[in-house]
Amino acid sequence: MSEIKRIGVMTGGGDCSGLNAVVRAVTLTAINKYGCEVIGFKKGYAGLYANDYIELTAENTANILNQGGTILKNSNKDNLFNYAYRDENGNIQHKDVSDVAVQNLKDLNIDALVVIGGDGTLTSARDFARKGVKVIGVPKTIDNDVSYADITFGFTTALGVICNAVDRVRTTAYSHDRVQILEVMGRNCGWLALEGGLSGGADVILLPEIPYDINKIVEVIKNRDAKGLYDTVIVVSEGAKPKDGDVVIKKIVADSADTVRLGGIGDQLASQLEALLGGKEVRATNIGHTQRGGETCQYDRSLCTKLGSLAVDALFEGCSGEMVTIYNAVPQTVSLEKVLGSGATGETSKGGSHNVDPNGFVVKTARNTGISFGD
Ligand code: F6P
């Protein structure tokens, strides 16, 4: 008889499509296969700290397989090992409140935790495992920047949004003989821009991993114009930067573990290009959080179901401090210490470790088909 009778599950960090599908798979596997009870903490670690939870059942997780967002809600501000709060003067201070969470788990008779999240959320999962909590991670992020994961869930749904957006700006670029820039997410990783641009048939793709020279982009546009191809579509990653410059920061979120929010390079590039193109119009569209929302695509529904179910199986096989993943096409668990590094407890790993290889297969394929990286 296993000692696991009650499992806690949570979704932390920024959301992405597919979180509900994982919550459902965890719940159904725990109930159907192991006869376990399942508790869902609200707003990630915030709920674990505040004892805010609901019981999850086959009934209240029915019909959420395809739904974007998360019925458990998310927070990306609650690192309980370095908890941000405002003191009496309104200044942000930090303290370690992880013991409160450990006590809450004991009081609720929760024997194991499934944590669904990106690098920040999984770093805390690693740190709870260090404190003796039985915990398994499920990696999520549209950025696809987690090491030891072929593809993170949410990524493929986001690519569908990008591909569709490229199609849409292409037709209006054609009608008006314009340059259309599409800014996409990804933080410091270019997978979304690369795969989205490739599948949409962009003419230029700008990535954090390949700093660009604006004059090369101007050259591409002029060469296309000379051939009668007056529409040019550029997909730019929010983390892309020029060879002699830096990323564009949209805002600083002071009480978040990762304070920097990127954004704005599309608009900046549009004005710079217009100034260099002598009359040709350039427009920019930032598709932002549309990439994180909406119905989960078929591939992600299936991936989420596999990972959620695998997470529960892994717990019952005695795993803890591990992440479930499909890596090199093999379903497996990998130690969170290995995925995120063995940094100090409470220090959030910034992730972004699974980057685009500038000399890799996908970049080469794009170059073969005439796509420029502005380098
Ligand atoms: O990590 C996922 C992600 O969507 C990034 O691509 C993006 O930079 C960031 O989160 C946006 O975060 P927020 O939801 O705080 O705007």
Boltz pocket constraint, residues with backbone or C-beta under 6 A from the ligand:
constraints:
  - pocket:
      binder: B
      contacts: [[A, 14], [A, 15], [A, 76], [A, 118], [A, 141], [A, 142], [A, 143], [A, 185], [A, 186], [A, 187], [A, 238], [A, 260], [A, 261], [A, 262], [A, 292]]
      max_distance: 6.0
